[in-house]
Amino acid sequence: MNIKVHYENLDNSPWMDQFVEYQLNKLNRYLSQSASVQVSLSCDKNHNYLTSLAIHNPHHDYAFSTQGPSLFESMSLAIEKAVRALGEQKKIVKDKINRKLFSINKK
C-alpha cells in the first residue's frame, strides 16, 4: 500500500507519522498491495481537526472525511468509516463469487 500524508496547519512529527501508519494498517485486509491512500490532516482556527482519506484501490475509489476535537478522534473516525465501507464492499464481492460458484456446482 502506497501512503501519502499531507499536513495543513500542523507540524509533522514522528509520532504523528507512526499514528497515521498504525491506523492505516487496519485497512490492509481490505486493500490490494497496489492500492494508494492519500491522507490529509488539517486544523482550522477553532482547533477542530479534519481528516480526509482518498483511497485508490484497483477498480474502486473511496473518499472519507471526518471532523473532531482532536487529531486522534478525527483520524480514528475516518478509519472506522473506511473499514465499514470496505468491509461491506468485500462482502458484496465474496457473495457474488459464492453465488456463481454454488450455481455452477448445482448443475
ZILIN-V77951 format. One record per pair of residues at least 24 apart in sequence whose C-alpha atoms are under 7 Angstrom apart, sorted by the first residue. I is the first residue (numbers start at 1). J is the second residue. D is the distance in Angstrom with one decimal. If there is no record, write none. Layout:
# ZILIN-V77951
<<I,J,D> <I,J,D>>
This chain:
# ZILIN-V77951
<<1,33,5.0> <1,34,5.8> <1,35,5.1> <1,36,5.5> <2,35,6.3> <2,36,4.4> <2,37,6.1> <3,36,5.9> <3,37,4.9> <3,38,6.0> <4,37,6.3> <4,38,4.8> <4,39,6.1> <5,38,5.9> <5,39,4.7> <5,40,5.9> <6,39,6.1> <6,40,4.7> <6,41,6.2> <7,40,6.0> <7,41,5.0> <7,42,5.9> <8,41,6.1> <8,42,4.5> <8,43,6.8> <9,42,5.8> <9,43,5.7> <10,42,6.4> <10,43,6.6> <23,79,6.8> <27,83,6.4> <30,86,6.1> <30,87,6.8> <31,57,6.5> <32,57,6.7> <49,74,6.3> <50,74,6.3> <51,75,5.8> <51,78,6.7>>
